[in-house]
Amino acid sequence: MEAKAVAKYVRMSPSKLKPVTDLVRGKDLTEALTILKFTPGKSAELVEKVVQSAKANAENNFEMDADKLYVAEIHANQGPTMKRWRAGAQGRAGRILKRSSHISVVLKER
């Protein structure tokens, strides 16, 4: 039995989210939430929100015990990239890539 949660089109690049997801992969749920709470940065807040959502799904939809849960899988994959242009010197244009991510979390019982 597993509970999932996915946050799609998060406006942060996966390269900023992946170090945070690596911190909590395989950890117990309470330990993972504690790590995310005390990790600085917006990326930790975004990941924590998805983990809390997966916890709520596990408790409400699958009647799983929150004390036995652990983070089985967690990924921050590349989403669509918005392309923007910025004026450059001597009539040139510089490209700006606004990246987005999909964060997915799977919780399982031990």
PyMOL commands that place a pseudoatom at each C-alpha (Angstrom):
pseudoatom trace, name=CA, resn=MET, resi=1, chain=A, elem=C, hetatm=0, pos=[0.000, 0.000, 0.000]
pseudoatom trace, name=CA, resn=GLU, resi=2, chain=A, elem=C, hetatm=0, pos=[1.347, 3.423, -0.907]
pseudoatom trace, name=CA, resn=ALA, resi=3, chain=A, elem=C, hetatm=0, pos=[0.155, 7.016, -0.801]
pseudoatom trace, name=CA, resn=LYS, resi=4, chain=A, elem=C, hetatm=0, pos=[1.181, 9.570, -3.415]
pseudoatom trace, name=CA, resn=ALA, resi=5, chain=A, elem=C, hetatm=0, pos=[1.157, 13.329, -3.851]
pseudoatom trace, name=CA, resn=VAL, resi=6, chain=A, elem=C, hetatm=0, pos=[2.301, 15.382, -6.834]
pseudoatom trace, name=CA, resn=ALA, resi=7, chain=A, elem=C, hetatm=0, pos=[2.857, 19.122, -7.220]
pseudoatom trace, name=CA, resn=LYS, resi=8, chain=A, elem=C, hetatm=0, pos=[3.045, 20.063, -10.883]
pseudoatom trace, name=CA, resn=TYR, resi=9, chain=A, elem=C, hetatm=0, pos=[4.348, 23.214, -12.551]
pseudoatom trace, name=CA, resn=VAL, resi=10, chain=A, elem=C, hetatm=0, pos=[6.205, 24.450, -9.454]
pseudoatom trace, name=CA, resn=ARG, resi=11, chain=A, elem=C, hetatm=0, pos=[8.068, 27.643, -10.423]
pseudoatom trace, name=CA, resn=MET, resi=12, chain=A, elem=C, hetatm=0, pos=[11.518, 26.543, -9.295]
pseudoatom trace, name=CA, resn=SER, resi=13, chain=A, elem=C, hetatm=0, pos=[14.201, 24.721, -11.233]
pseudoatom trace, name=CA, resn=PRO, resi=14, chain=A, elem=C, hetatm=0, pos=[14.796, 21.035, -10.455]
pseudoatom trace, name=CA, resn=SER, resi=15, chain=A, elem=C, hetatm=0, pos=[18.478, 21.725, -9.772]
pseudoatom trace, name=CA, resn=LYS, resi=16, chain=A, elem=C, hetatm=0, pos=[17.431, 23.764, -6.713]
pseudoatom trace, name=CA, resn=LEU, resi=17, chain=A, elem=C, hetatm=0, pos=[14.917, 21.147, -5.526]
pseudoatom trace, name=CA, resn=LYS, resi=18, chain=A, elem=C, hetatm=0, pos=[16.976, 17.964, -5.970]
pseudoatom trace, name=CA, resn=PRO, resi=19, chain=A, elem=C, hetatm=0, pos=[19.431, 18.548, -3.078]
pseudoatom trace, name=CA, resn=VAL, resi=20, chain=A, elem=C, hetatm=0, pos=[16.466, 18.951, -0.708]
pseudoatom trace, name=CA, resn=THR, resi=21, chain=A, elem=C, hetatm=0, pos=[14.711, 15.829, -1.994]
pseudoatom trace, name=CA, resn=ASP, resi=22, chain=A, elem=C, hetatm=0, pos=[17.946, 13.861, -1.525]
pseudoatom trace, name=CA, resn=LEU, resi=23, chain=A, elem=C, hetatm=0, pos=[17.968, 14.846, 2.177]
pseudoatom trace, name=CA, resn=VAL, resi=24, chain=A, elem=C, hetatm=0, pos=[14.663, 13.105, 2.957]
pseudoatom trace, name=CA, resn=ARG, resi=25, chain=A, elem=C, hetatm=0, pos=[14.628, 10.118, 0.612]
pseudoatom trace, name=CA, resn=GLY, resi=26, chain=A, elem=C, hetatm=0, pos=[14.267, 6.883, 2.624]
pseudoatom trace, name=CA, resn=LYS, resi=27, chain=A, elem=C, hetatm=0, pos=[13.725, 8.641, 5.965]
pseudoatom trace, name=CA, resn=ASP, resi=28, chain=A, elem=C, hetatm=0, pos=[10.826, 8.112, 8.397]
pseudoatom trace, name=CA, resn=LEU, resi=29, chain=A, elem=C, hetatm=0, pos=[8.013, 10.607, 7.913]
pseudoatom trace, name=CA, resn=THR, resi=30, chain=A, elem=C, hetatm=0, pos=[8.470, 12.459, 11.210]
pseudoatom trace, name=CA, resn=GLU, resi=31, chain=A, elem=C, hetatm=0, pos=[12.237, 12.714, 10.655]
pseudoatom trace, name=CA, resn=ALA, resi=32, chain=A, elem=C, hetatm=0, pos=[11.731, 13.915, 7.064]
pseudoatom trace, name=CA, resn=LEU, resi=33, chain=A, elem=C, hetatm=0, pos=[9.275, 16.626, 8.137]
pseudoatom trace, name=CA, resn=THR, resi=34, chain=A, elem=C, hetatm=0, pos=[11.671, 17.774, 10.863]
pseudoatom trace, name=CA, resn=ILE, resi=35, chain=A, elem=C, hetatm=0, pos=[14.562, 17.979, 8.384]
pseudoatom trace, name=CA, resn=LEU, resi=36, chain=A, elem=C, hetatm=0, pos=[12.422, 19.975, 5.934]
pseudoatom trace, name=CA, resn=LYS, resi=37, chain=A, elem=C, hetatm=0, pos=[11.171, 22.307, 8.655]
pseudoatom trace, name=CA, resn=PHE, resi=38, chain=A, elem=C, hetatm=0, pos=[14.687, 23.333, 9.666]
pseudoatom trace, name=CA, resn=THR, resi=39, chain=A, elem=C, hetatm=0, pos=[16.205, 23.413, 6.177]
pseudoatom trace, name=CA, resn=PRO, resi=40, chain=A, elem=C, hetatm=0, pos=[16.455, 27.018, 4.949]
pseudoatom trace, name=CA, resn=GLY, resi=41, chain=A, elem=C, hetatm=0, pos=[15.122, 28.130, 1.586]
pseudoatom trace, name=CA, resn=LYS, resi=42, chain=A, elem=C, hetatm=0, pos=[11.949, 28.141, -0.448]
pseudoatom trace, name=CA, resn=SER, resi=43, chain=A, elem=C, hetatm=0, pos=[12.711, 24.723, -1.944]
pseudoatom trace, name=CA, resn=ALA, resi=44, chain=A, elem=C, hetatm=0, pos=[12.370, 23.061, 1.479]
pseudoatom trace, name=CA, resn=GLU, resi=45, chain=A, elem=C, hetatm=0, pos=[8.979, 24.741, 1.987]
pseudoatom trace, name=CA, resn=LEU, resi=46, chain=A, elem=C, hetatm=0, pos=[7.714, 23.489, -1.380]
pseudoatom trace, name=CA, resn=VAL, resi=47, chain=A, elem=C, hetatm=0, pos=[8.891, 19.916, -0.750]
pseudoatom trace, name=CA, resn=GLU, resi=48, chain=A, elem=C, hetatm=0, pos=[7.453, 19.969, 2.792]
pseudoatom trace, name=CA, resn=LYS, resi=49, chain=A, elem=C, hetatm=0, pos=[4.060, 20.973, 1.427]
pseudoatom trace, name=CA, resn=VAL, resi=50, chain=A, elem=C, hetatm=0, pos=[4.003, 17.984, -0.942]
pseudoatom trace, name=CA, resn=VAL, resi=51, chain=A, elem=C, hetatm=0, pos=[5.138, 15.575, 1.818]
pseudoatom trace, name=CA, resn=GLN, resi=52, chain=A, elem=C, hetatm=0, pos=[2.358, 16.904, 4.102]
pseudoatom trace, name=CA, resn=SER, resi=53, chain=A, elem=C, hetatm=0, pos=[-0.130, 16.330, 1.276]
pseudoatom trace, name=CA, resn=ALA, resi=54, chain=A, elem=C, hetatm=0, pos=[1.054, 12.735, 0.816]
pseudoatom trace, name=CA, resn=LYS, resi=55, chain=A, elem=C, hetatm=0, pos=[0.721, 12.208, 4.591]
pseudoatom trace, name=CA, resn=ALA, resi=56, chain=A, elem=C, hetatm=0, pos=[-2.866, 13.502, 4.503]
pseudoatom trace, name=CA, resn=ASN, resi=57, chain=A, elem=C, hetatm=0, pos=[-3.641, 11.222, 1.535]
pseudoatom trace, name=CA, resn=ALA, resi=58, chain=A, elem=C, hetatm=0, pos=[-2.230, 8.230, 3.428]
pseudoatom trace, name=CA, resn=GLU, resi=59, chain=A, elem=C, hetatm=0, pos=[-4.259, 8.927, 6.567]
pseudoatom trace, name=CA, resn=ASN, resi=60, chain=A, elem=C, hetatm=0, pos=[-7.565, 9.923, 4.957]
pseudoatom trace, name=CA, resn=ASN, resi=61, chain=A, elem=C, hetatm=0, pos=[-7.736, 7.853, 1.779]
pseudoatom trace, name=CA, resn=PHE, resi=62, chain=A, elem=C, hetatm=0, pos=[-5.864, 4.680, 2.741]
pseudoatom trace, name=CA, resn=GLU, resi=63, chain=A, elem=C, hetatm=0, pos=[-6.241, 4.689, 6.563]
pseudoatom trace, name=CA, resn=MET, resi=64, chain=A, elem=C, hetatm=0, pos=[-2.506, 4.183, 7.071]
pseudoatom trace, name=CA, resn=ASP, resi=65, chain=A, elem=C, hetatm=0, pos=[-0.763, 4.811, 10.398]
pseudoatom trace, name=CA, resn=ALA, resi=66, chain=A, elem=C, hetatm=0, pos=[1.315, 8.023, 10.244]
pseudoatom trace, name=CA, resn=ASP, resi=67, chain=A, elem=C, hetatm=0, pos=[3.876, 6.640, 12.726]
pseudoatom trace, name=CA, resn=LYS, resi=68, chain=A, elem=C, hetatm=0, pos=[4.791, 3.750, 10.403]
pseudoatom trace, name=CA, resn=LEU, resi=69, chain=A, elem=C, hetatm=0, pos=[5.181, 5.805, 7.213]
pseudoatom trace, name=CA, resn=TYR, resi=70, chain=A, elem=C, hetatm=0, pos=[8.463, 6.536, 5.438]
pseudoatom trace, name=CA, resn=VAL, resi=71, chain=A, elem=C, hetatm=0, pos=[9.438, 8.388, 2.255]
pseudoatom trace, name=CA, resn=ALA, resi=72, chain=A, elem=C, hetatm=0, pos=[9.793, 5.554, -0.245]
pseudoatom trace, name=CA, resn=GLU, resi=73, chain=A, elem=C, hetatm=0, pos=[10.249, 7.698, -3.360]
pseudoatom trace, name=CA, resn=ILE, resi=74, chain=A, elem=C, hetatm=0, pos=[10.678, 11.412, -3.944]
pseudoatom trace, name=CA, resn=HIS, resi=75, chain=A, elem=C, hetatm=0, pos=[11.511, 13.087, -7.241]
pseudoatom trace, name=CA, resn=ALA, resi=76, chain=A, elem=C, hetatm=0, pos=[11.842, 16.613, -8.613]
pseudoatom trace, name=CA, resn=ASN, resi=77, chain=A, elem=C, hetatm=0, pos=[11.588, 16.310, -12.386]
pseudoatom trace, name=CA, resn=GLN, resi=78, chain=A, elem=C, hetatm=0, pos=[11.828, 18.926, -15.129]
pseudoatom trace, name=CA, resn=GLY, resi=79, chain=A, elem=C, hetatm=0, pos=[8.586, 20.645, -16.090]
pseudoatom trace, name=CA, resn=PRO, resi=80, chain=A, elem=C, hetatm=0, pos=[7.963, 22.986, -19.005]
pseudoatom trace, name=CA, resn=THR, resi=81, chain=A, elem=C, hetatm=0, pos=[10.317, 25.924, -19.505]
pseudoatom trace, name=CA, resn=MET, resi=82, chain=A, elem=C, hetatm=0, pos=[9.011, 29.408, -20.285]
pseudoatom trace, name=CA, resn=LYS, resi=83, chain=A, elem=C, hetatm=0, pos=[11.221, 31.253, -22.756]
pseudoatom trace, name=CA, resn=ARG, resi=84, chain=A, elem=C, hetatm=0, pos=[11.589, 34.984, -22.315]
pseudoatom trace, name=CA, resn=TRP, resi=85, chain=A, elem=C, hetatm=0, pos=[13.761, 37.625, -24.001]
pseudoatom trace, name=CA, resn=ARG, resi=86, chain=A, elem=C, hetatm=0, pos=[15.659, 40.516, -22.467]
pseudoatom trace, name=CA, resn=ALA, resi=87, chain=A, elem=C, hetatm=0, pos=[17.199, 43.426, -24.322]
pseudoatom trace, name=CA, resn=GLY, resi=88, chain=A, elem=C, hetatm=0, pos=[20.964, 43.226, -24.598]
pseudoatom trace, name=CA, resn=ALA, resi=89, chain=A, elem=C, hetatm=0, pos=[23.738, 45.559, -25.657]
pseudoatom trace, name=CA, resn=GLN, resi=90, chain=A, elem=C, hetatm=0, pos=[23.988, 46.846, -29.238]
pseudoatom trace, name=CA, resn=GLY, resi=91, chain=A, elem=C, hetatm=0, pos=[20.505, 45.722, -30.242]
pseudoatom trace, name=CA, resn=ARG, resi=92, chain=A, elem=C, hetatm=0, pos=[20.978, 42.113, -29.269]
pseudoatom trace, name=CA, resn=ALA, resi=93, chain=A, elem=C, hetatm=0, pos=[18.558, 39.997, -27.225]
pseudoatom trace, name=CA, resn=GLY, resi=94, chain=A, elem=C, hetatm=0, pos=[19.432, 37.698, -24.345]
pseudoatom trace, name=CA, resn=ARG, resi=95, chain=A, elem=C, hetatm=0, pos=[17.463, 34.554, -23.644]
pseudoatom trace, name=CA, resn=ILE, resi=96, chain=A, elem=C, hetatm=0, pos=[15.966, 33.907, -20.198]
pseudoatom trace, name=CA, resn=LEU, resi=97, chain=A, elem=C, hetatm=0, pos=[14.771, 30.392, -19.313]
pseudoatom trace, name=CA, resn=LYS, resi=98, chain=A, elem=C, hetatm=0, pos=[12.201, 30.258, -16.514]
pseudoatom trace, name=CA, resn=ARG, resi=99, chain=A, elem=C, hetatm=0, pos=[12.236, 26.627, -15.474]
pseudoatom trace, name=CA, resn=SER, resi=100, chain=A, elem=C, hetatm=0, pos=[9.548, 24.710, -13.630]
pseudoatom trace, name=CA, resn=SER, resi=101, chain=A, elem=C, hetatm=0, pos=[9.373, 21.344, -11.867]
pseudoatom trace, name=CA, resn=HIS, resi=102, chain=A, elem=C, hetatm=0, pos=[7.083, 18.476, -10.956]
pseudoatom trace, name=CA, resn=ILE, resi=103, chain=A, elem=C, hetatm=0, pos=[7.584, 17.206, -7.367]
pseudoatom trace, name=CA, resn=SER, resi=104, chain=A, elem=C, hetatm=0, pos=[6.267, 13.715, -6.598]
pseudoatom trace, name=CA, resn=VAL, resi=105, chain=A, elem=C, hetatm=0, pos=[6.310, 11.896, -3.252]
pseudoatom trace, name=CA, resn=VAL, resi=106, chain=A, elem=C, hetatm=0, pos=[5.418, 8.275, -2.426]
pseudoatom trace, name=CA, resn=LEU, resi=107, chain=A, elem=C, hetatm=0, pos=[4.928, 7.181, 1.191]
pseudoatom trace, name=CA, resn=LYS, resi=108, chain=A, elem=C, hetatm=0, pos=[4.804, 3.530, 2.286]
pseudoatom trace, name=CA, resn=GLU, resi=109, chain=A, elem=C, hetatm=0, pos=[4.323, 1.721, 5.586]
pseudoatom trace, name=CA, resn=ARG, resi=110, chain=A, elem=C, hetatm=0, pos=[7.149, -0.175, 7.241]
for i in range(1, 110): cmd.bond("trace and resi %d" % i, "trace and resi %d" % (i + 1))
show_as sticks, trace
zoom trace
